[in-house]
Amino acid sequence: MTEARIDLEPRRAAQDLASLVLTVVELLRQLMERQAIRRIDQGTLTDDQEERIGTALMLLDSRMDELCAAHGLRREDLRLHLGPLGPLLSEDAW
């Protein structure tokens, strides 16, 4: 019986891990953005809160671009397809 070996290239493993972490962060960013929009539409935020949330989301979006670039990824690379459930992340967020 031959022993099966997994040949992991350290650089590829690190990039895969970065991709996974950034996918989770992007999912959370999208969820926060949708929640903020829902609260704005419901009128439950003050003008100051809306401004701060908008600024924070824009900065987070910009930081995501920087992190993706630093790891040689594009936002599209973070889209995991979950088979019959469809894609994990919304495409309209890009």
Buried (B, 14 or more C-beta within 10 A) or exposed (E): EEEEEEEEEEEEEEBEEBBEEBBEBBBEBBEBBEEBEEBBEEEEBEEEEBEEBEEEBEEBBEEBEEBBEEBEBEBEBBBEEEEEEEEBBBEEBE
